[in-house]
Amino acid sequence: MGKSSYYRYERMVSWAFALLPLGAVGAAFILPYASALAGGIGPKGAALPGGTLLPVLAFTVKQAGLSTLVALALGLPGAWLLGGSGENPGRGRFRGAAFLRALTGIPFAMPPILVVLGFVLFFGNSGWVNRFFMTALGTEEGPLRLLYRPAAIVLAHGFYNFPLVIRLVGDGLSQTKNTYGAAAASLGASGFKTTLTILLPLSLPAVASASLLTFLYSFTSFSVVLVLGGGRRQPPWR
């Protein structure tokens, strides 16, 4: 058997092994999702107000996109601290980096329903924030009214997923500084120039990965939307 025949045989075997998990994923996930969307987006649609899933799909995409932006706004500063800065690439001058890294692992072990309950206890109509304002202003009701609105869903998803942004982007920055930061410094590049021309461009893939995962988590969320959004009987996004 020649080298070309051997390589063709190796590729065929690789594709054969790859088709097994791909077929399982298609049968267990892709086909059910596709059939549900096809039945809901059609003219007869599903048993929903308006007879179609299009408003629900549009709402889901919009809240997932806004939740991703909130998570990025909250997580990118922490990612910069975790990634480190200055003369010590990768390790950073931020002494609380190890503690921050440990905190970013909490959402991976915390069920979403606990995040919902914590959000209600803190930002609810009778939560800690409203109690503080009621005590400070001497009123019987707090000014913050977020529950059962789209803003509550976006904020809850943002707070739940921003540690993911910190971990992924922070690790990406650490690897970039370990690989290229010292070389740039040895060539006389300033910290600002290194950040602008090396760190920021090379960290974009990590930002894109964190954004995609955050969007998917927010898009497929159930408990957060159901509890904080009030269910499907509530009016759509306005």
Buried (B, 14 or more C-beta within 10 A) or exposed (E): EEEEEEEEEEEEEEEEEEEEEEEEEEEEEEEEEEEEBEEBEEEEBBEEEEEBBBEBBEBBEBBBBBBBBBBBEBBBEBBBBBBBBEEEBBBBEBEEBEEBBEBBEEBEEEEBEEBBBBBBEEBBEEBEBBEEBBEEEEEEEBEBBBBBBBBBBBBBBBBBBBBBBBBBBBBBBBBBBEEBBBEBBEEEBEBEEBBEEBBEEBBEEBBEBBBEBBBEBBBEBEBBBBBBBBEEEEEEBE
